[in-house]
């Protein structure tokens, strides 16, 4: 199952829940989500 859960707060890319797993991360301030590419750049 694929369900849209939001967009990346940095680049606007759509983030989906795929089979129970989010293909992104919750931002440190817990106010948004980041795609894996943007999360990797922030580290």
Order of alpha helices (4+ residues) and beta strands (2+ residues): beta-beta-beta-beta-beta-alpha
